[in-house]
């Protein structure tokens, strides 16, 4: 009986620990569920997983902003510790991407002045393989009322042509590797040279959080992984310049 009581106490303790909200704001038990859902199932149904997530009382906003990125981070950690091979990580990331798309259908949009919608371009540079973070940012921007386009692995010439044609209010570069930063530096310089009204230029992603001097090196206006920061910066600059 004592052994059973000890085991029960240990199980309850573990469950309590997993229900605790971590520094990121995520509950570990929900993150663990997502990792299992995208990493261990033979078949995957994004709509079904979204329904099951409701049992954890997660809103679509929280799923996109917090839980999908945390699950992706966990998959990366499992690859680093050889608990998951590259194929498993790739499949898991693609499934998280599908879940993101499913959750985005249920997003609520903040009230915006439709006569003054901000146009955003989210860029995943050439040769980059990390696109999930950019998709998360795009979903966040749409929720904030922005008109969003995605540029994934386009050549510099293609990207510059898009900027010249669309004239976005802001361009957000996703960067996970030093090689990607070098590409972004060259692109930012060309954008500043060709545009009369240079859009707000921002950089985010894994590299932005671990490298000092990224803003100065890349020549961007700000470094952040938060879509609201870029929208706020762009709005203030447009007001200061008297632009509509």
N, C-alpha and C positions, 0 to 999 in steps of 0.2 A: 504493500500500500504506500509506503514511504517513497519507493522508487517511482510509482505512478504519479504521486503528488509532485515529486521533484521534476519529472518530465513535463507535467502539465504546466508547472511554474515557468520552466525554461521556454516552452512553446509560447506561452502568453507574453513572456518578456521579449521574445524575438518578434512577435506580431506587433507589439507596441512600438518597438524600435523601428520597424518598417513603416508604421503609420506616421511616425514623426516627420514633420516637414524639415527638409535639409536647408543648408545655406542658400541654395538656388531657389527655394520656394516649392520644390517638388517633393511629393511623398514617394519614398523609395518603393513601396509596394506597388504603386501604379507604374513606375518606371520599369520595375521587374516584369510586370505583366506585359508591357509593350515589347520589351526585349524578347520575351518568350514568344509572343504572338508573331513577330516578324522573323525570328531566328530559328524556331524549332518546328513550326507547322509544315507539313508536307504541302498542303494547299493553303491559300490565303485569300480571304474575302475582306476587302477594306471596309465595306458597308457593315458586315457582321462584326468586325473588330470595333468599329465606331459605336455600334449598339452595346457591345460588351463593356466598353469604356465608361458608359453611362453609370454602371454599377459603382464606379469609383468617384462619382460625383464630379467629373471633369467637364468643364465647358469646352466648346470648340476653340475658343480663344486661348484657354490654358493649354490645350492639347497642342496647338500650333506654336504658341510662343515659348512654351516651356518643356512639355513632356516629349514631343518628337525630337527636339534638339538634344535633350538629355539622353534619350534612348539611342540616338545616333552616336553620341559621345561614348556611351557604354559599349556599343558595338566596336568602336575603334579601340577601346581599352582591351576588349576581349581578343582582338586581333594582335595587339602588342604583346599580350601574355600567351599567345598561341592557343587560346581557348576557342578561337574561331578562325577558320582559314579565310583567305581573301575572297573566295567565291561566296562564302557565307555572309561576309560583310557586305559584299556587293548586292546580293539578293535582299538582305535586310534593309539596305539603304533604298533600294527600289520599292520595297514594300512600304517603307515609311513615306516615300514620295507619293505612293498611291493613297495612303491614309491621309496625307496632307491635302491632296486634291479632294477627297471625300469630305473632309472636315471643312474645307473652304466653302463648300456649298451652303453650309449653315451659318456662315459668318454674319454678324450684325455690323452695319456700317455706321460710323459716326456721322452726325449731321454736318454737311458741308455746303458751301455756296457753290452750286453747280455752274455758275457763270465764271467761277475763278478756280477751276480744278487744277491741281498741280499735276504735271506730267513727269513721271519717273521712268528712268531706264536702269534696270538692274543687270550688271555685266558679270559674267563668269568668263575670265580671260582665256585666250587660246591655251591649249594643253592642260588646263585645270581639269581635275576629275571630280571635284567636290561641288555638286550642284544643289544639294538638299538645303543648305543654309540660304542660298540665294532665293530658292522657292519659298522658304519661310518668310524672308524679308518681303518678297513680293506680295504674299498673302497679307502680311501686316500693313503694308502700304495701301492695299486695296481696301482694307477695313477702315483705314483712316480717310478714305474717300479719294485716293489718288488714282489717276489713270496710269497703268503700269505696263511696260513692255520688258521682255526678257531677251538678252543677248547672250547666247551660250556658245562658246568656242568659235566665235566669228573671227575672221582675220582683222587686222588693224584697219585695212582699207574698207572692209565691209562695215565695221563699227563706226568709223569716221563718217562714212556715207549716211549711215542711219542717223547719227547725231546732226549732221548738216540738214537732213531732210525733215526730221521730226522736231528738232529744237527742244529737247526736254528741259524742264526746270531744274532737274537734279539727276545726277548719274551716280549710282552706287556700285562700287567695284567689290566683288567678293574675292578674297585672297587667302589661300591656305599655305602657299609655298613661296620661298624666296624668288624662285624663277618667275612666278606669277607677278611678284612685285616689280621686277625689272620690266616686264611687259607693260604693266600699268603706268609706270613712270614715263615711258615713251609715249603712250597713248594720251596721258594727261597733258603732256607738253604740247602735242599736236592739237588737242582740243582747245587749249588756251590760245594757240596761235591762229586758229581758223575761225573762232567764234567772236562776233562783236559783243554779244552778251553771253558771257561764259556761264554755263549752268553750275549750280552748286555741285562740287565734286567730293565724294566721300568714299572711304574705304573701310571695309569690315571683314570679318572672317577670323580664322584661327591665328593667322600671322599678326593681325592687328593687336592682339592681346599679349604677345610675347616679345615683340621687337620694339626697341626704343627708337624714337625719331622717325617713325613711319610717315607721319604727316608731312614733315619737312622733306624727307627723301622722295616721297611720291608726288609732292606738290599739290596735295588735295586740301580742301577747306577744313575737313574734320575726319577724325577716325572714331568710329563707333560701331557697335553691333546692335544698336537700337534704332528702329525705323523712325520713331517719334522724334529722336534727336535731329535727324536729317530734315524731316518735315518742318519742325520748328525753326531750324536754322534757315531753311529756304523761305518760309513765310516771313520771317523777320527781315531778311535781306530784300525781298520783293517790296515790302512796305517801306523800307528805308530808301529804296530806289524809286518809289512811286510807280511800280509796275503792276499791271493787272494780268 
